Amino acid sequence: MKLLSRMGLGALLAAVSASAAFAQSPARPYDPTTPKTRAEVRADLADWRAAGYDPLDWLDYPYNAQRVARIVAERRARQPGASITQ
């Protein structure tokens, strides 16, 4: 009985690890649902700051963030090879 339960547990672990290995398909670069890397987040923050965003300006928060988001989106749309995402 002990051997049977160990074999069952081994088969279960093998199935779980195999399914985890094949579960994630390669992400496309324009897929907005994929998580960003630390380098991408830092690059985004640098773009936002270059466009005039101040994260410490909390008095004008929604408006300044929306304004800078439009500026950054326009700059990225003008870059060669940029794709439009929605």
trRosetta pair geometry for C-beta under 8 A, 3 or more apart (Angstrom, degrees):
i j d omega theta_ij theta_ji phi_ij phi_ji
1 4 5.7 -53 -149 34 33 112
1 5 6.5 29 155 -16 65 105
2 5 6.0 -55 -149 37 32 108
2 6 6.5 31 153 -17 64 107
3 6 5.8 -56 -149 37 31 110
3 7 6.3 31 154 -19 65 106
4 7 5.8 -54 -147 36 31 111
4 8 6.4 32 153 -19 64 106
5 8 5.6 -51 -146 37 33 113
5 9 6.3 34 154 -18 65 105
6 9 5.7 -53 -145 38 32 111
6 10 6.2 34 154 -20 64 106
7 10 5.6 -53 -146 37 31 113
7 11 6.3 31 154 -19 64 105
8 11 5.8 -54 -147 36 31 110
8 12 6.3 31 153 -19 64 107
9 12 5.6 -54 -147 37 31 113
9 13 6.3 30 156 -16 65 106
10 13 5.8 -55 -146 39 30 109
10 14 6.3 30 155 -19 64 107
11 14 5.7 -54 -146 37 31 112
11 15 6.3 30 155 -19 65 106
12 15 5.8 -55 -147 36 30 109
12 16 6.3 26 156 -17 65 107
13 16 5.8 -54 -143 38 31 109
13 17 6.2 24 160 -14 66 109
14 17 6.1 -59 -144 41 28 105
14 18 6.1 26 158 -17 64 110
15 18 5.9 -57 -144 39 28 109
15 19 6.2 24 159 -16 64 108
16 19 6.0 -57 -145 38 28 107
16 20 6.3 28 156 -19 63 108
17 20 5.7 -53 -145 37 32 112
17 21 6.5 35 155 -24 63 104
18 21 5.7 -53 -150 31 32 112
18 22 6.6 4 161 3 65 109
19 22 6.4 -71 -146 50 31 93
19 23 5.8 50 155 -53 68 106
20 23 5.6 -38 -134 8 29 122
27 31 5.4 -123 -170 49 88 138
27 34 4.2 74 -151 -98 145 152
28 31 4.5 108 61 -28 86 106
28 34 7.9 179 53 -18 53 138
30 83 5.1 -51 -98 85 141 136
30 85 5.2 -170 -174 -84 96 116
31 34 4.8 71 96 -11 109 108
32 85 5.7 136 -47 161 113 137
36 40 4.1 -124 -171 88 105 128
36 41 5.2 127 113 -54 128 83
36 44 7.4 -10 -175 -13 163 136
37 40 4.8 98 53 5 75 101
37 41 7.2 -141 95 -4 41 86
38 41 5.8 -55 -149 36 33 111
38 42 6.4 32 153 -17 66 106
39 42 5.8 -54 -147 38 31 110
39 43 6.3 33 153 -20 64 107
40 43 5.6 -54 -146 37 32 112
40 44 6.4 36 153 -21 64 104
41 44 5.6 -51 -149 34 32 113
41 45 6.5 32 153 -18 64 104
42 45 5.7 -52 -148 37 33 111
42 46 6.4 36 152 -20 65 104
43 46 5.6 -51 -147 35 33 113
43 47 6.5 36 152 -20 64 103
44 47 5.6 -53 -150 35 32 112
44 48 6.3 31 153 -18 66 106
44 72 7.9 61 -156 -172 73 151
45 48 5.6 -53 -145 37 33 111
45 49 6.2 30 156 -17 66 106
46 49 5.9 -54 -144 39 30 108
46 50 6.2 32 155 -20 63 107
47 50 5.7 -56 -147 36 29 112
47 51 6.5 23 154 -15 63 109
47 72 5.2 90 140 -132 113 115
47 75 7.3 -171 -164 81 110 139
47 76 7.8 29 -164 -58 151 105
48 51 5.8 -62 -151 39 31 108
48 53 4.1 -27 159 30 93 144
48 68 5.5 68 -154 150 81 131
48 69 7.9 -4 -115 -78 102 55
48 72 6.0 -31 -87 -65 62 143
49 52 7.8 137 -174 -1 31 7
49 53 5.6 -84 -86 62 40 86
49 54 7.8 80 -125 -83 76 44
51 68 4.7 128 106 -151 120 88
51 71 4.2 149 -162 103 128 130
51 72 5.2 -100 -30 -61 159 82
51 75 7.1 -135 -85 -9 117 142
52 64 7.8 -118 120 -167 95 101
52 67 7.8 -48 84 111 121 111
52 68 5.9 -150 70 -99 81 105
52 71 7.1 44 29 51 106 167
53 64 6.5 135 -125 146 68 101
53 65 6.8 61 -130 -106 116 56
53 68 4.1 60 -66 -131 102 173
54 57 4.1 71 88 -8 111 112
54 64 7.1 -33 40 150 80 152
57 60 5.5 -20 150 45 109 95
57 61 7.0 172 111 -75 70 59
57 64 5.9 13 99 39 129 166
58 61 5.0 4 -153 -58 50 115
60 63 5.2 -69 178 58 86 106
60 64 4.6 76 116 -23 107 112
61 64 6.6 -66 -131 40 17 97
61 65 6.1 10 175 -13 59 116
62 65 6.1 -65 -148 41 27 109
62 66 6.2 24 159 -18 65 111
63 66 5.9 -57 -146 37 29 108
63 67 6.3 29 156 -20 64 108
64 67 5.6 -51 -144 36 34 113
64 68 6.2 29 159 -14 66 108
65 68 6.0 -57 -144 41 28 106
65 69 6.2 34 154 -25 64 107
66 69 5.6 -51 -144 33 30 115
66 70 6.7 32 155 -19 62 101
67 70 6.0 -56 -159 32 31 109
67 71 6.6 28 148 -17 65 106
68 71 5.4 -51 -147 36 39 114
68 72 6.2 37 155 -18 70 104
69 72 5.9 -53 -143 39 30 108
69 73 6.2 31 156 -20 63 109
70 73 5.7 -57 -145 38 29 111
70 74 6.3 30 156 -20 65 106
71 74 5.9 -56 -150 35 29 110
71 75 6.5 27 153 -17 64 107
72 75 5.7 -54 -148 37 32 111
72 76 6.3 28 156 -15 66 108
73 76 5.9 -57 -145 40 30 108
73 77 6.2 32 155 -23 64 107
74 77 5.7 -54 -146 34 30 112
74 78 6.6 27 156 -17 63 107
75 78 5.9 -61 -154 36 31 109
75 79 7.1 44 148 -36 62 96
76 79 5.6 -37 -156 9 41 118
76 82 5.5 147 156 -133 70 139
77 82 5.5 -172 -132 115 28 149
77 84 6.9 36 -120 -91 100 86
78 82 7.3 48 51 13 20 149
79 82 4.5 103 69 -47 87 118
